[in-house]
Amino acid sequence: MSRWTIDTSQWPITVHAVEGSLSDEALDEYLREATALLEARGPYVAIMDASRIGGVSASMRARIVQWQREHRALVNEKCLGVVYVLSSPLLRFVTMTILLVTGLEVPYQVCATRAEAEVWARRRLRE
C-alpha cells in the first residue's frame, strides 16, 4: 500500500510523508491536498519525509515538477523553508545536487532523520 499524507497538527510546521511506491491516484490526492493547504493557510515550514518512499516513476516526477512550477510564486510567498528527510545517503547526495543545480528559492536542508528535520524546522520558525 502506498500513501502520501500531510500532517498539520504541529502548525506552522507541516509534515508531508510518503510511504511505499505511489499510485497515480495517491499522487493526485496529495497534490490536491497540498494545493488546498498552500492556498488556505499562512506561512509555514515543510518537512518532506521520504524516508520510506518506494519507487517513483518518471511521469510522476514530471507531474511533481509541473506542480512546483505552477505554484512557485505561492510557495515562495508562504513557505519559510523545506527540509527533506531521506534515509539513503545516495538519495541525500542526489537530492542535494539537484537542489544546487535547480535552485530552490526558499531555505532548505537535506537530512537523514525526522528528528533532525524537526530541529531544523523549529530553528527556521525562530529565524
C-alpha positions as CSV (number, residue, x, y, z in Angstrom):
1,M,0.0,0.0,0.0
2,S,1.2,3.5,-0.7
3,R,0.2,6.8,0.7
4,W,1.2,10.4,1.0
5,T,-0.1,12.3,4.0
6,I,0.0,15.8,5.2
7,D,0.1,16.4,9.0
8,T,-0.7,19.9,10.2
9,S,-1.0,19.0,13.9
10,Q,2.2,21.0,14.6
11,W,1.2,24.0,12.5
12,P,3.1,26.1,11.3
13,I,5.2,23.0,10.7
14,T,3.7,20.6,8.2
15,V,4.9,17.1,7.7
16,H,4.5,15.6,4.2
17,A,5.2,11.9,4.5
18,V,5.2,9.3,1.7
19,E,5.3,5.6,2.2
20,G,5.8,3.0,-0.5
21,S,5.5,3.3,-4.2
22,L,2.9,5.8,-5.1
23,S,-0.1,5.2,-7.4
24,D,-1.3,7.9,-9.7
25,E,-4.4,8.3,-7.6
26,A,-2.3,8.7,-4.4
27,L,-0.2,11.4,-6.1
28,D,-3.3,13.2,-7.4
29,E,-4.9,13.2,-3.9
30,Y,-1.7,14.5,-2.3
31,L,-1.3,17.3,-4.9
32,R,-4.9,18.4,-4.3
33,E,-4.3,18.5,-0.5
34,A,-1.0,20.3,-0.9
35,T,-2.7,22.9,-3.1
36,A,-5.6,23.4,-0.7
37,L,-3.2,23.8,2.2
38,L,-1.0,26.3,0.4
39,E,-4.0,28.4,-0.7
40,A,-5.8,28.4,2.7
41,R,-3.1,28.8,5.4
42,G,-0.4,31.3,6.3
43,P,3.4,30.9,6.4
44,Y,4.8,27.5,7.3
45,V,7.8,25.3,7.3
46,A,7.6,21.9,5.4
47,I,9.1,18.7,6.4
48,M,9.2,16.4,3.4
49,D,9.7,12.9,4.8
50,A,10.6,10.5,2.1
51,S,12.5,8.1,4.4
52,R,10.0,5.3,3.5
53,I,9.5,6.1,-0.2
54,G,9.3,3.3,-2.8
55,G,9.7,3.8,-6.5
56,V,8.6,7.0,-8.3
57,S,8.0,6.8,-12.0
58,A,9.4,9.4,-14.4
59,S,5.9,10.5,-15.2
60,M,5.2,11.1,-11.5
61,R,8.4,13.1,-11.1
62,A,7.4,15.2,-14.1
63,R,3.9,15.8,-12.5
64,I,5.5,16.9,-9.3
65,V,7.9,19.2,-11.1
66,Q,5.0,20.7,-13.1
67,W,3.1,21.3,-9.8
68,Q,6.1,23.0,-8.3
69,R,6.4,25.3,-11.4
70,E,2.7,26.2,-11.4
71,H,2.8,27.0,-7.6
72,R,6.2,28.5,-7.4
73,A,5.1,32.1,-6.6
74,L,2.7,30.9,-3.8
75,V,5.3,28.5,-2.4
76,N,7.9,31.3,-2.3
77,E,5.4,33.6,-0.6
78,K,4.2,31.2,2.1
79,C,6.9,28.6,2.7
80,L,9.6,29.7,5.1
81,G,11.7,26.6,4.4
82,V,11.8,23.0,3.4
83,V,13.6,20.1,5.0
84,Y,13.9,16.8,3.2
85,V,14.2,13.5,5.1
86,L,15.9,10.8,3.2
87,S,17.4,7.7,4.9
88,S,19.6,6.7,2.0
89,P,23.0,8.6,1.8
90,L,22.9,8.2,-2.0
91,L,19.4,9.8,-2.2
92,R,20.5,12.6,0.0
93,F,23.5,13.3,-2.2
94,V,21.4,13.2,-5.4
95,T,18.8,15.5,-3.8
96,M,21.4,18.0,-2.7
97,T,22.9,18.0,-6.1
98,I,19.6,18.6,-7.8
99,L,18.7,21.4,-5.4
100,L,22.0,23.1,-6.0
101,V,21.6,22.9,-9.8
102,T,17.9,23.8,-10.0
103,G,17.9,26.4,-7.2
104,L,15.1,26.2,-4.7
105,E,14.1,29.7,-3.8
106,V,13.4,29.1,-0.2
107,P,15.8,27.9,2.5
108,Y,16.2,24.2,2.6
109,Q,18.1,21.3,4.2
110,V,18.5,17.6,3.5
111,C,18.9,15.3,6.5
112,A,18.7,11.6,7.5
113,T,16.1,11.6,10.2
114,R,12.8,13.1,11.1
115,A,14.3,14.3,14.5
116,E,17.0,16.3,12.6
117,A,14.3,17.7,10.4
118,E,12.1,18.9,13.3
119,V,15.1,20.7,14.9
120,W,15.8,22.5,11.6
121,A,12.1,23.4,11.1
122,R,11.8,24.9,14.6
123,R,15.0,26.8,14.0
124,R,13.6,28.2,10.7
125,L,10.5,29.4,12.5
126,R,12.6,31.3,15.1
127,E,14.6,33.0,12.4
